Amino acid sequence: MKVGVVTFPGSLDDVDARRAVTIGGNEAVALWHGDDDLRGVDAVVLPGGFSYGDYLRCGAISRFSPVMASVVEAAGKGMPVLGICNGFQILCESHLLPGALIRNDHRKFVCRDQRLRIERTDTAWTSAYAPGAEVTIVLKNGEGGFVADESTLDRLEGEGRVVARYLDDNPNGSLRDIAGISNERGNVVGLMPHPEHAVEDLTGPGTDGLGFFTSLVEKAFA
């Protein structure tokens, strides 16, 4: 599959994401935030970083980039879209996913290897994992606390849309230890930790993040 990785002003994990896409067996295509042409890709990754310097709110300016109009339209038609860290924030700002990401409850930037449990495995991005799989991937954020009102949280839980949950301890105050969620269809996933930094044994905490990129081969969404 051809997987587009968007570069926004301030993106810093776009190159890592493209490498992870390639290691996962797909073709990585560089996309530019100011271009509304998705170049015929089959899926899109919104990478981590500090798009537009995180002015206003994280992702609040990026959601108005020309590329995002095309991403929102394509996602509505079933195209797989993965938002990692800042990309997760952009998905929430674009209303492709509910809730919001706010400043960590301890008011400090956190960077560490983080254990997660994969809770939804029928999405375009997690089908390579076994239900309940426990993985360790990199976490690095200053505004990673996922919040939503109680009715939204109950709906996410009831519909099985919590994709990943923090284990051991909560690194940023995310409600109900939520590390990632999906839309109803399962083609759009937002994840605060960084699976693209855990795809090779040589660097990072092993290869536990690779499944997010091989899942596109495992499961196709029309």
KELUMDREN-725632 format. One record per atom (N, C-alpha, C): residue in one letter; atom name; x, y, z. Coordinates in pm, whole numbers, plus 50000, padded with zeros to 5 digits. Example, Ala and Ser with C-alpha at 12.3 -4.5 7.8 and 13.67 -1.06 7.14 Angstrom:
<lumbas>
<A,N,<51319,49431,50780>>;
<A,CA,<51230,49550,50780>>;
<A,C,<51320,49670,50780>>;
<S,N,<51285,49775,50708>>;
<S,CA,<51367,49894,50714>>;
<S,C,<51290,50003,50787>>;
</lumbas>
This chain:
<lumbas>
<M,N,<50084,49880,50000>>;
<M,CA,<50000,50000,50000>>;
<M,C,<50087,50125,50000>>;
<K,N,<50036,50232,49941>>;
<K,CA,<50104,50361,49944>>;
<K,C,<50052,50439,50064>>;
<V,N,<50142,50475,50154>>;
<V,CA,<50104,50543,50277>>;
<V,C,<50165,50682,50279>>;
<G,N,<50081,50783,50280>>;
<G,CA,<50129,50920,50284>>;
<G,C,<50159,50964,50426>>;
<V,N,<50271,51032,50445>>;
<V,CA,<50307,51088,50575>>;
<V,C,<50315,51240,50557>>;
<V,N,<50231,51312,50629>>;
<V,CA,<50221,51456,50613>>;
<V,C,<50331,51527,50693>>;
<T,N,<50393,51626,50632>>;
<T,CA,<50486,51713,50702>>;
<T,C,<50420,51850,50720>>;
<F,N,<50405,51890,50846>>;
<F,CA,<50359,52023,50882>>;
<F,C,<50479,52107,50925>>;
<P,N,<50470,52239,50926>>;
<P,CA,<50576,52318,50987>>;
<P,C,<50587,52281,51135>>;
<G,N,<50702,52230,51175>>;
<G,CA,<50720,52186,51313>>;
<G,C,<50712,52037,51333>>;
<S,N,<50677,51960,51227>>;
<S,CA,<50681,51813,51239>>;
<S,C,<50825,51771,51264>>;
<L,N,<50843,51671,51352>>;
<L,CA,<50980,51624,51374>>;
<L,C,<50991,51472,51369>>;
<D,N,<50881,51403,51349>>;
<D,CA,<50885,51257,51341>>;
<D,C,<50835,51207,51207>>;
<D,N,<50828,51294,51107>>;
<D,CA,<50779,51253,50976>>;
<D,C,<50875,51157,50907>>;
<V,N,<51005,51182,50920>>;
<V,CA,<51103,51092,50858>>;
<V,C,<51100,50956,50925>>;
<D,N,<51091,50955,51058>>;
<D,CA,<51080,50828,51131>>;
<D,C,<50956,50752,51090>>;
<A,N,<50845,50824,51072>>;
<A,CA,<50721,50758,51032>>;
<A,C,<50733,50698,50892>>;
<R,N,<50797,50770,50801>>;
<R,CA,<50815,50715,50666>>;
<R,C,<50902,50589,50671>>;
<R,N,<51005,50591,50754>>;
<R,CA,<51089,50472,50766>>;
<R,C,<51010,50355,50824>>;
<A,N,<50926,50382,50924>>;
<A,CA,<50844,50275,50983>>;
<A,C,<50747,50218,50881>>;
<V,N,<50690,50303,50798>>;
<V,CA,<50600,50257,50692>>;
<V,C,<50675,50161,50599>>;
<T,N,<50797,50197,50561>>;
<T,CA,<50876,50114,50470>>;
<T,C,<50914,49982,50536>>;
<I,N,<50957,49986,50661>>;
<I,CA,<50992,49863,50733>>;
<I,C,<50869,49773,50747>>;
<G,N,<50752,49836,50759>>;
<G,CA,<50628,49760,50770>>;
<G,C,<50580,49698,50640>>;
<G,N,<50654,49720,50532>>;
<G,CA,<50622,49654,50406>>;
<G,C,<50539,49735,50309>>;
<N,N,<50527,49867,50335>>;
<N,CA,<50449,49953,50248>>;
<N,C,<50537,50061,50186>>;
<E,N,<50481,50135,50091>>;
<E,CA,<50553,50242,50024>>;
<E,C,<50519,50375,50090>>;
<A,N,<50621,50446,50137>>;
<A,CA,<50600,50575,50203>>;
<A,C,<50602,50687,50100>>;
<V,N,<50504,50777,50112>>;
<V,CA,<50491,50891,50022>>;
<V,C,<50489,51019,50107>>;
<A,N,<50580,51111,50079>>;
<A,CA,<50584,51237,50153>>;
<A,C,<50472,51329,50105>>;
<L,N,<50393,51381,50199>>;
<L,CA,<50287,51476,50168>>;
<L,C,<50318,51608,50239>>;
<W,N,<50280,51719,50178>>;
<W,CA,<50308,51852,50231>>;
<W,C,<50179,51916,50279>>;
<H,N,<50184,51981,50394>>;
<H,CA,<50065,52037,50457>>;
<H,C,<49992,52138,50369>>;
<G,N,<50064,52208,50283>>;
<G,CA,<50004,52312,50201>>;
<G,C,<49950,52264,50069>>;
<D,N,<49953,52133,50046>>;
<D,CA,<49908,52074,49921>>;
<D,C,<49788,51984,49950>>;
<D,N,<49676,52007,49881>>;
<D,CA,<49557,51925,49907>>;
<D,C,<49554,51796,49826>>;
<D,N,<49659,51767,49751>>;
<D,CA,<49667,51646,49671>>;
<D,C,<49728,51533,49753>>;
<L,N,<49651,51426,49774>>;
<L,CA,<49701,51312,49851>>;
<L,C,<49783,51215,49767>>;
<R,N,<49802,51246,49641>>;
<R,CA,<49893,51172,49553>>;
<R,C,<49859,51024,49542>>;
<G,N,<49732,50993,49548>>;
<G,CA,<49689,50856,49525>>;
<G,C,<49723,50758,49635>>;
<V,N,<49747,50806,49756>>;
<V,CA,<49784,50714,49865>>;
<V,C,<49663,50634,49912>>;
<D,N,<49693,50522,49976>>;
<D,CA,<49589,50433,50030>>;
<D,C,<49563,50457,50177>>;
<A,N,<49654,50527,50245>>;
<A,CA,<49643,50554,50388>>;
<A,C,<49728,50676,50419>>;
<V,N,<49703,50736,50536>>;
<V,CA,<49775,50858,50575>>;
<V,C,<49819,50847,50720>>;
<V,N,<49941,50894,50747>>;
<V,CA,<49991,50908,50883>>;
<V,C,<50014,51056,50911>>;
<L,N,<49959,51105,51021>>;
<L,CA,<49988,51239,51071>>;
<L,C,<50090,51222,51184>>;
<P,N,<50213,51267,51164>>;
<P,CA,<50321,51234,51258>>;
<P,C,<50326,51326,51379>>;
<G,N,<50417,51292,51469>>;
<G,CA,<50437,51372,51588>>;
<G,C,<50522,51494,51563>>;
<G,N,<50525,51583,51659>>;
<G,CA,<50603,51706,51650>>;
<G,C,<50530,51820,51717>>;
<F,N,<50555,51939,51666>>;
<F,CA,<50495,52059,51723>>;
<F,C,<50444,52146,51608>>;
<S,N,<50343,52096,51538>>;
<S,CA,<50297,52164,51418>>;
<S,C,<50257,52308,51447>>;
<Y,N,<50308,52397,51363>>;
<Y,CA,<50285,52542,51379>>;
<Y,C,<50325,52590,51518>>;
<G,N,<50426,52523,51576>>;
<G,CA,<50476,52564,51706>>;
<G,C,<50381,52541,51821>>;
<D,N,<50273,52462,51799>>;
<D,CA,<50171,52438,51902>>;
<D,C,<50109,52569,51953>>;
<Y,N,<50105,52671,51867>>;
<Y,CA,<50039,52795,51905>>;
<Y,C,<49888,52771,51913>>;
<L,N,<49818,52856,51986>>;
<L,CA,<49675,52837,52019>>;
<L,C,<49665,52708,52099>>;
<R,N,<49615,52602,52039>>;
<R,CA,<49617,52468,52100>>;
<R,C,<49693,52375,52006>>;
<C,N,<49746,52267,52061>>;
<C,CA,<49818,52171,51976>>;
<C,C,<49726,52120,51866>>;
<G,N,<49767,52138,51743>>;
<G,CA,<49688,52089,51630>>;
<G,C,<49580,52183,51583>>;
<A,N,<49558,52293,51655>>;
<A,CA,<49445,52382,51623>>;
<A,C,<49465,52456,51491>>;
<I,N,<49590,52484,51454>>;
<I,CA,<49616,52551,51327>>;
<I,C,<49628,52448,51214>>;
<S,N,<49692,52336,51243>>;
<S,CA,<49712,52232,51140>>;
<S,C,<49581,52183,51082>>;
<R,N,<49476,52182,51160>>;
<R,CA,<49350,52128,51109>>;
<R,C,<49295,52212,50995>>;
<F,N,<49348,52336,50977>>;
<F,CA,<49306,52421,50866>>;
<F,C,<49400,52411,50745>>;
<S,N,<49504,52330,50754>>;
<S,CA,<49593,52311,50640>>;
<S,C,<49518,52251,50522>>;
<P,N,<49551,52290,50399>>;
<P,CA,<49482,52234,50282>>;
<P,C,<49481,52082,50279>>;
<V,N,<49591,52018,50322>>;
<V,CA,<49594,51872,50317>>;
<V,C,<49487,51810,50406>>;
<M,N,<49451,51877,50517>>;
<M,CA,<49357,51818,50610>>;
<M,C,<49216,51813,50554>>;
<A,N,<49179,51905,50467>>;
<A,CA,<49048,51897,50403>>;
<A,C,<49038,51767,50323>>;
<S,N,<49148,51732,50255>>;
<S,CA,<49149,51609,50177>>;
<S,C,<49153,51486,50267>>;
<V,N,<49228,51496,50378>>;
<V,CA,<49234,51383,50472>>;
<V,C,<49099,51357,50535>>;
<V,N,<49030,51462,50576>>;
<V,CA,<48898,51446,50637>>;
<V,C,<48800,51382,50538>>;
<E,N,<48804,51428,50415>>;
<E,CA,<48715,51371,50313>>;
<E,C,<48747,51225,50287>>;
<A,N,<48876,51193,50274>>;
<A,CA,<48916,51055,50248>>;
<A,C,<48885,50964,50366>>;
<A,N,<48905,51013,50488>>;
<A,CA,<48872,50933,50606>>;
<A,C,<48724,50900,50611>>;
<G,N,<48641,50996,50571>>;
<G,CA,<48498,50971,50568>>;
<G,C,<48458,50863,50470>>;
<K,N,<48544,50839,50372>>;
<K,CA,<48518,50734,50272>>;
<K,C,<48585,50602,50309>>;
<G,N,<48652,50600,50425>>;
<G,CA,<48711,50476,50473>>;
<G,C,<48861,50466,50466>>;
<M,N,<48931,50570,50418>>;
<M,CA,<49077,50561,50413>>;
<M,C,<49135,50550,50554>>;
<P,N,<49229,50459,50576>>;
<P,CA,<49294,50450,50707>>;
<P,C,<49378,50575,50736>>;
<V,N,<49362,50631,50855>>;
<V,CA,<49438,50748,50898>>;
<V,C,<49487,50722,51039>>;
<L,N,<49618,50739,51060>>;
<L,CA,<49678,50724,51193>>;
<L,C,<49738,50856,51235>>;
<G,N,<49697,50906,51351>>;
<G,CA,<49755,51027,51408>>;
<G,C,<49837,50990,51530>>;
<I,N,<49967,51022,51526>>;
<I,CA,<50058,50989,51634>>;
<I,C,<50094,51115,51711>>;
<C,N,<50068,51118,51841>>;
<C,CA,<50103,51229,51929>>;
<C,C,<50042,51359,51876>>;
<N,N,<50121,51449,51818>>;
<N,CA,<50064,51571,51761>>;
<N,C,<49959,51538,51654>>;
<G,N,<49979,51427,51584>>;
<G,CA,<49880,51384,51486>>;
<G,C,<49748,51347,51551>>;
<F,N,<49753,51287,51670>>;
<F,CA,<49634,51257,51748>>;
<F,C,<49562,51387,51784>>;
<Q,N,<49640,51486,51826>>;
<Q,CA,<49581,51616,51859>>;
<Q,C,<49513,51678,51737>>;
<I,N,<49575,51665,51620>>;
<I,CA,<49516,51719,51497>>;
<I,C,<49386,51647,51463>>;
<L,N,<49382,51515,51482>>;
<L,CA,<49259,51440,51456>>;
<L,C,<49144,51486,51545>>;
<C,N,<49175,51516,51671>>;
<C,CA,<49071,51565,51762>>;
<C,C,<49027,51706,51721>>;
<E,N,<49123,51791,51687>>;
<E,CA,<49089,51927,51643>>;
<E,C,<49008,51925,51514>>;
<S,N,<49030,51824,51430>>;
<S,CA,<48958,51812,51303>>;
<S,C,<48824,51741,51319>>;
<H,N,<48793,51697,51440>>;
<H,CA,<48669,51627,51473>>;
<H,C,<48657,51492,51404>>;
<L,N,<48770,51436,51364>>;
<L,CA,<48769,51298,51319>>;
<L,C,<48764,51202,51437>>;
<L,N,<48810,51251,51552>>;
<L,CA,<48801,51176,51677>>;
<L,C,<48748,51269,51785>>;
<P,N,<48678,51215,51884>>;
<P,CA,<48623,51298,51992>>;
<P,C,<48728,51328,52098>>;
<G,N,<48694,51420,52187>>;
<G,CA,<48781,51451,52299>>;
<G,C,<48889,51552,52264>>;
<A,N,<48985,51568,52355>>;
<A,CA,<49094,51663,52337>>;
<A,C,<49214,51615,52416>>;
<L,N,<49330,51668,52380>>;
<L,CA,<49454,51640,52453>>;
<L,C,<49500,51767,52521>>;
<I,N,<49523,51761,52651>>;
<I,CA,<49560,51879,52728>>;
<I,C,<49694,51858,52797>>;
<R,N,<49743,51966,52861>>;
<R,CA,<49873,51960,52929>>;
<R,C,<49877,51847,53032>>;
<N,N,<49991,51779,53037>>;
<N,CA,<50008,51671,53134>>;
<N,C,<49976,51720,53275>>;
<D,N,<49913,51634,53353>>;
<D,CA,<49867,51676,53485>>;
<D,C,<49980,51717,53578>>;
<H,N,<50102,51665,53556>>;
<H,CA,<50217,51702,53639>>;
<H,C,<50291,51822,53582>>;
<R,N,<50242,51877,53469>>;
<R,CA,<50296,51999,53407>>;
<R,C,<50441,51984,53362>>;
<K,N,<50483,51862,53333>>;
<K,CA,<50618,51839,53284>>;
<K,C,<50614,51757,53157>>;
<F,N,<50713,51779,53071>>;
<F,CA,<50729,51696,52953>>;
<F,C,<50776,51558,52997>>;
<V,N,<50720,51453,52936>>;
<V,CA,<50758,51317,52972>>;
<V,C,<50817,51249,52850>>;
<C,N,<50927,51177,52869>>;
<C,CA,<50990,51101,52761>>;
<C,C,<51042,50971,52821>>;
<R,N,<50981,50859,52782>>;
<R,CA,<51020,50731,52840>>;
<R,C,<50962,50617,52759>>;
<D,N,<51011,50497,52784>>;
<D,CA,<50949,50378,52728>>;
<D,C,<50824,50348,52809>>;
<Q,N,<50713,50324,52741>>;
<Q,CA,<50584,50312,52809>>;
<Q,C,<50517,50180,52773>>;
<R,N,<50471,50110,52874>>;
<R,CA,<50394,49987,52851>>;
<R,C,<50249,50021,52822>>;
<L,N,<50193,49951,52724>>;
<L,CA,<50054,49969,52683>>;
<L,C,<49987,49834,52670>>;
<R,N,<49855,49835,52677>>;
<R,CA,<49776,49718,52640>>;
<R,C,<49694,49754,52516>>;
<I,N,<49704,49672,52413>>;
<I,CA,<49625,49693,52291>>;
<I,C,<49486,49636,52315>>;
<E,N,<49385,49720,52310>>;
<E,CA,<49251,49677,52349>>;
<E,C,<49155,49661,52231>>;
<R,N,<49186,49723,52118>>;
<R,CA,<49102,49702,51999>>;
<R,C,<49192,49657,51885>>;
<T,N,<49162,49541,51829>>;
<T,CA,<49249,49484,51726>>;
<T,C,<49178,49466,51592>>;
<D,N,<49061,49528,51577>>;
<D,CA,<48992,49518,51449>>;
<D,C,<48998,49650,51372>>;
<T,N,<49097,49734,51403>>;
<T,CA,<49113,49859,51330>>;
<T,C,<49213,49838,51216>>;
<A,N,<49218,49937,51128>>;
<A,CA,<49312,49930,51016>>;
<A,C,<49457,49932,51063>>;
<W,N,<49478,49977,51188>>;
<W,CA,<49616,49998,51236>>;
<W,C,<49658,49902,51346>>;
<T,N,<49568,49815,51393>>;
<T,CA,<49604,49727,51505>>;
<T,C,<49572,49581,51481>>;
<S,N,<49534,49545,51360>>;
<S,CA,<49491,49406,51335>>;
<S,C,<49606,49307,51346>>;
<A,N,<49731,49352,51344>>;
<A,CA,<49844,49261,51356>>;
<A,C,<49868,49216,51501>>;
<Y,N,<49799,49281,51596>>;
<Y,CA,<49817,49248,51737>>;
<Y,C,<49712,49148,51784>>;
<A,N,<49748,49069,51883>>;
<A,CA,<49651,48982,51950>>;
<A,C,<49574,49064,52052>>;
<P,N,<49446,49035,52073>>;
<P,CA,<49369,49109,52174>>;
<P,C,<49437,49102,52310>>;
<G,N,<49450,49217,52374>>;
<G,CA,<49513,49221,52505>>;
<G,C,<49664,49221,52503>>;
<A,N,<49724,49232,52386>>;
<A,CA,<49870,49231,52376>>;
<A,C,<49929,49345,52458>>;
<E,N,<50035,49316,52531>>;
<E,CA,<50105,49418,52607>>;
<E,C,<50235,49452,52536>>;
<V,N,<50253,49579,52506>>;
<V,CA,<50367,49624,52426>>;
<V,C,<50438,49738,52498>>;
<T,N,<50560,49764,52457>>;
<T,CA,<50637,49877,52509>>;
<T,C,<50684,49962,52392>>;
<I,N,<50641,50088,52389>>;
<I,CA,<50686,50180,52286>>;
<I,C,<50718,50315,52350>>;
<V,N,<50775,50403,52272>>;
<V,CA,<50822,50532,52324>>;
<V,C,<50705,50627,52345>>;
<L,N,<50711,50701,52455>>;
<L,CA,<50615,50807,52484>>;
<L,C,<50692,50936,52505>>;
<K,N,<50649,51045,52441>>;
<K,CA,<50714,51174,52462>>;
<K,C,<50613,51284,52433>>;
<N,N,<50568,51350,52538>>;
<N,CA,<50469,51456,52519>>;
<N,C,<50465,51550,52639>>;
<G,N,<50418,51669,52612>>;
<G,CA,<50392,51765,52718>>;
<G,C,<50245,51793,52735>>;
<E,N,<50168,51764,52629>>;
<E,CA,<50023,51784,52632>>;
<E,C,<49956,51657,52580>>;
<G,N,<49967,51553,52662>>;
<G,CA,<49920,51422,52619>>;
<G,C,<49803,51368,52698>>;
<G,N,<49744,51451,52786>>;
<G,CA,<49634,51403,52868>>;
<G,C,<49504,51400,52790>>;
<F,N,<49451,51282,52764>>;
<F,CA,<49325,51271,52690>>;
<F,C,<49208,51299,52783>>;
<V,N,<49120,51390,52740>>;
<V,CA,<49002,51424,52819>>;
<V,C,<48879,51426,52729>>;
<A,N,<48765,51397,52791>>;
<A,CA,<48635,51406,52726>>;
<A,C,<48531,51403,52836>>;
<D,N,<48408,51442,52803>>;
<D,CA,<48305,51436,52905>>;
<D,C,<48267,51291,52933>>;
<E,N,<48198,51270,53043>>;
<E,CA,<48170,51133,53087>>;
<E,C,<48089,51054,52985>>;
<S,N,<47993,51119,52921>>;
<S,CA,<47912,51047,52822>>;
<S,C,<47996,51002,52704>>;
<T,N,<48092,51086,52661>>;
<T,CA,<48181,51046,52552>>;
<T,C,<48272,50933,52594>>;
<L,N,<48326,50942,52715>>;
<L,CA,<48411,50834,52765>>;
<L,C,<48333,50703,52775>>;
<D,N,<48210,50710,52825>>;
<D,CA,<48128,50590,52835>>;
<D,C,<48098,50532,52697>>;
<R,N,<48077,50620,52599>>;
<R,CA,<48049,50572,52463>>;
<R,C,<48173,50505,52403>>;
<L,N,<48289,50565,52423>>;
<L,CA,<48413,50504,52373>>;
<L,C,<48435,50367,52434>>;
<E,N,<48412,50357,52564>>;
<E,CA,<48427,50228,52633>>;
<E,C,<48323,50128,52585>>;
<G,N,<48196,50172,52579>>;
<G,CA,<48088,50082,52543>>;
<G,C,<48095,50032,52401>>;
<E,N,<48149,50115,52311>>;
<E,CA,<48160,50077,52170>>;
<E,C,<48295,50011,52138>>;
<G,N,<48376,49989,52240>>;
<G,CA,<48505,49924,52219>>;
<G,C,<48602,50005,52137>>;
<R,N,<48598,50137,52153>>;
<R,CA,<48681,50225,52070>>;
<R,C,<48808,50273,52140>>;
<V,N,<48834,50222,52261>>;
<V,CA,<48964,50247,52325>>;
<V,C,<49063,50150,52262>>;
<V,N,<49159,50203,52187>>;
<V,CA,<49253,50121,52113>>;
<V,C,<49368,50074,52202>>;
<A,N,<49418,50163,52286>>;
<A,CA,<49531,50130,52373>>;
<A,C,<49516,50201,52506>>;
<R,N,<49567,50135,52611>>;
<R,CA,<49555,50190,52746>>;
<R,C,<49691,50180,52816>>;
<Y,N,<49723,50283,52895>>;
<Y,CA,<49849,50283,52969>>;
<Y,C,<49848,50176,53077>>;
<L,N,<49961,50110,53094>>;
<L,CA,<49980,50012,53200>>;
<L,C,<50080,50066,53302>>;
<D,N,<50079,50005,53419>>;
<D,CA,<50170,50037,53530>>;
<D,C,<50134,50169,53597>>;
<D,N,<50156,50281,53529>>;
<D,CA,<50111,50408,53584>>;
<D,C,<50078,50503,53469>>;
<N,N,<49993,50598,53501>>;
<N,CA,<49945,50692,53400>>;
<N,C,<50045,50805,53385>>;
<P,N,<50103,50825,53264>>;
<P,CA,<50214,50920,53250>>;
<P,C,<50172,51065,53234>>;
<N,N,<50044,51091,53210>>;
<N,CA,<50004,51228,53176>>;
<N,C,<49865,51270,53225>>;
<G,N,<49799,51183,53299>>;
<G,CA,<49668,51218,53351>>;
<G,C,<49553,51188,53257>>;
<S,N,<49577,51112,53151>>;
<S,CA,<49469,51076,53059>>;
<S,C,<49357,51005,53135>>;
<L,N,<49234,51050,53110>>;
<L,CA,<49121,50989,53177>>;
<L,C,<49109,50843,53139>>;
<R,N,<49081,50760,53238>>;
<R,CA,<49065,50616,53223>>;
<R,C,<49187,50550,53159>>;
<D,N,<49302,50612,53176>>;
<D,CA,<49431,50558,53127>>;
<D,C,<49432,50539,52975>>;
<I,N,<49355,50619,52904>>;
<I,CA,<49343,50602,52759>>;
<I,C,<49467,50657,52688>>;
<A,N,<49529,50571,52606>>;
<A,CA,<49646,50610,52527>>;
<A,C,<49613,50628,52380>>;
<G,N,<49501,50570,52336>>;
<G,CA,<49462,50581,52195>>;
<G,C,<49318,50540,52176>>;
<I,N,<49254,50600,52076>>;
<I,CA,<49113,50571,52046>>;
<I,C,<49096,50560,51895>>;
<S,N,<48978,50514,51855>>;
<S,CA,<48946,50505,51713>>;
<S,C,<48809,50566,51687>>;
<N,N,<48778,50588,51560>>;
<N,CA,<48642,50623,51523>>;
<N,C,<48558,50495,51521>>;
<E,N,<48431,50507,51493>>;
<E,CA,<48343,50390,51497>>;
<E,C,<48384,50285,51395>>;
<R,N,<48422,50329,51277>>;
<R,CA,<48454,50237,51168>>;
<R,C,<48586,50166,51189>>;
<G,N,<48676,50229,51263>>;
<G,CA,<48805,50168,51289>>;
<G,C,<48913,50203,51189>>;
<N,N,<48882,50291,51095>>;
<N,CA,<48986,50330,50998>>;
<N,C,<49069,50449,51047>>;
<V,N,<49017,50526,51144>>;
<V,CA,<49089,50640,51200>>;
<V,C,<49130,50608,51343>>;
<V,N,<49260,50619,51369>>;
<V,CA,<49315,50588,51503>>;
<V,C,<49406,50702,51547>>;
<G,N,<49390,50745,51670>>;
<G,CA,<49481,50841,51732>>;
<G,C,<49553,50773,51846>>;
<L,N,<49685,50792,51854>>;
<L,CA,<49767,50727,51955>>;
<L,C,<49869,50828,52008>>;
<M,N,<49874,50846,52139>>;
<M,CA,<49969,50940,52195>>;
<M,C,<50113,50888,52193>>;
<P,N,<50142,50764,52231>>;
<P,CA,<50279,50713,52219>>;
<P,C,<50322,50698,52072>>;
<H,N,<50450,50670,52052>>;
<H,CA,<50512,50672,51919>>;
<H,C,<50554,50532,51872>>;
<P,N,<50469,50461,51801>>;
<P,CA,<50510,50327,51753>>;
<P,C,<50621,50332,51650>>;
<E,N,<50636,50446,51579>>;
<E,CA,<50741,50455,51476>>;
<E,C,<50881,50453,51536>>;
<H,N,<50891,50474,51668>>;
<H,CA,<51022,50468,51734>>;
<H,C,<51050,50330,51792>>;
<A,N,<50965,50234,51763>>;
<A,CA,<50985,50099,51815>>;
<A,C,<50959,49998,51704>>;
<V,N,<51040,50008,51598>>;
<V,CA,<51022,49919,51483>>;
<V,C,<51150,49843,51448>>;
<E,N,<51261,49871,51518>>;
<E,CA,<51388,49804,51493>>;
<E,C,<51456,49771,51625>>;
<D,N,<51522,49656,51630>>;
<D,CA,<51592,49616,51751>>;
<D,C,<51713,49705,51779>>;
<L,N,<51771,49762,51673>>;
<L,CA,<51892,49841,51691>>;
<L,C,<51867,49966,51774>>;
<T,N,<51750,50026,51757>>;
<T,CA,<51717,50149,51830>>;
<T,C,<51582,50134,51898>>;
<G,N,<51561,50210,52004>>;
<G,CA,<51433,50206,52072>>;
<G,C,<51417,50080,52155>>;
<P,N,<51297,50064,52212>>;
<P,CA,<51271,49950,52301>>;
<P,C,<51220,49827,52226>>;
<G,N,<51290,49784,52122>>;
<G,CA,<51246,49666,52047>>;
<G,C,<51156,49701,51931>>;
<T,N,<51071,49606,51891>>;
<T,CA,<50990,49621,51770>>;
<T,C,<50840,49615,51798>>;
<D,N,<50800,49643,51921>>;
<D,CA,<50659,49631,51957>>;
<D,C,<50569,49727,51880>>;
<G,N,<50624,49835,51825>>;
<G,CA,<50542,49930,51752>>;
<G,C,<50518,49893,51607>>;
<L,N,<50588,49792,51558>>;
<L,CA,<50582,49759,51415>>;
<L,C,<50442,49716,51371>>;
<G,N,<50367,49657,51461>>;
<G,CA,<50233,49610,51425>>;
<G,C,<50140,49718,51374>>;
<F,N,<50163,49843,51419>>;
<F,CA,<50080,49952,51370>>;
<F,C,<50100,49977,51221>>;
<F,N,<50214,49933,51168>>;
<F,CA,<50244,49956,51028>>;
<F,C,<50225,49831,50942>>;
<T,N,<50242,49712,51001>>;
<T,CA,<50214,49590,50926>>;
<T,C,<50065,49559,50922>>;
<S,N,<49987,49619,51010>>;
<S,CA,<49842,49595,51011>>;
<S,C,<49775,49635,50881>>;
<L,N,<49832,49735,50812>>;
<L,CA,<49774,49777,50685>>;
<L,C,<49779,49666,50582>>;
<V,N,<49879,49579,50594>>;
<V,CA,<49889,49463,50505>>;
<V,C,<49791,49356,50549>>;
<E,N,<49772,49345,50680>>;
<E,CA,<49687,49241,50736>>;
<E,C,<49539,49265,50707>>;
<K,N,<49499,49393,50710>>;
<K,CA,<49355,49424,50704>>;
<K,C,<49333,49539,50609>>;
<A,N,<49244,49523,50513>>;
<A,CA,<49210,49630,50419>>;
<A,C,<49072,49685,50450>>;
<F,N,<49056,49815,50437>>;
<F,CA,<48928,49879,50459>>;
<F,C,<48878,49939,50328>>;
<A,N,<48755,49905,50291>>;
<A,CA,<48697,49962,50167>>;
<A,C,<48642,50100,50193>>;
</lumbas>
